[in-house]
Amino acid sequence: MTCDLLGRTWAIPVGSPAAPLPPPPAAQTSQPAPDLPDPPALTDEAITVDDAWAIFGIPQKRAPRDVVKRRYLAFAAKWHPDKHPDDQVMATRQLARANGAWALLQKHCKW
C-alpha cells in the first residue's frame, strides 16, 4: 500500500516491471540566430513587399519560408520591448513593423 500527503492509500499493482522507456530522440542542433542588419528607418508609410524583405535583411526575394521565419523570430526577439526598457516606444514600433512585414510576406509569397 502507498499513502500520499492527503492520506489517500492505494495498492501498487504487482506484476512484471514496466518496460523501459525508449531513448530520447536525438537533440536537434539549433542554429544561432542570424545577425540582423539594422532595419530601414521607421516611417509612417505603409510597408511594401520590398520593405518587408529589407526589414529582415534578406536580399533575395525567393528565400524559403523557414529562413524568413527564423529571421522574423530573431528580429522579434531583438526588438521586443522587454529588452529595451529605456526606449519601449521605439521597440514597440519596430516589433509592430516586423509583425506587419511577416504578415505581408505570408500573404504575398507562395511557399
Secondary structure, 3 states (H helix, E strand, C coil): CEECCCCCEECCCCCCCCCCCCCCCCCCCCCCCCCCCCCCCCCCCCCCHHHHHHHCCCCCCCCCHHHHHHHHHHHHHHCCHHHCCCCHHHHHHHHHHHHHHHHHHHHHCCC
